[in-house]
Amino acid sequence: MKPAFVFALITGMRLGEIWTLKGKDVNLENKIITIRNSVRRIKNRNEQSEIKTKTVLILKEPKTENSVE
């Protein structure tokens, strides 16, 4: 299995939350992971955009208030 999927299964985090983790979000001493952002992949509906891709990545805040300290 890929490490991100294993990490998601163990922690219950969404993959979009895992992909945005930075070193400052992980406190090994207190065993705390702080989720500050999440990434979503959505269809690119802007046909006039300079970026010619089928999907784009959107950086968002966590889905629930409980995710934020």
N, C-alpha and C positions, 0 to 999 in steps of 0.2 A: 504494500500500500504506500501511497505517497505520504510524506511526512505531514503535509498540511491537513490531509483527511484524517489521519490518526490523531493529530492535535485537536481537530474539530470534534471528533468522537469523544476524546478524553475530557475536554473542557466544556463542550456544549456551545462553543462559539460558532458563528456563521463564517463561511470561508471569506466573505467580503470584509469581515472584521479582522480576521487573521492576517489578510494581505496588507492591511494598513498599520499593523503593529510596528512600533519602533522600540529601540532599546529602553527609552525612558518610560515606556508603558509597562515594562515587566520589572517587578520588584521580587527578586528571588529570595531575599532575606525574609520578607513577610509573606511570601507565596501569594502575591496579588498581581493580577493582570488588569490594567485599566483600558477599557475600550473607549477610544476618543472619536473614531471615525469608522466608516464602512464604505465599501466600493460596490456599486451595482453596474452591471452591463445592460444597456438598453439599446433598442433599435435606433439607428440614426435616421431620423425622419426629416432632417434638414437637408434637402436636396441642393441648396445653394451654398452649402458649407464647402470650404476649401479642402476639408478632410473627406476623402472618398472611401469610407469604410461602411460596412453593414451595421456595425455596432460601435457604441462609444462607452467609455467608463465614466461614471459619475461618482464623485466623492461626497458622502453625506454624513451627517451626525448619526449616532446610534438610533435604532427604531424606538426604543423606550426610554423614558426618563430614568428608570431604575438602572440603566446601563451606565449612566453618567454619575460620577461622584460629586 
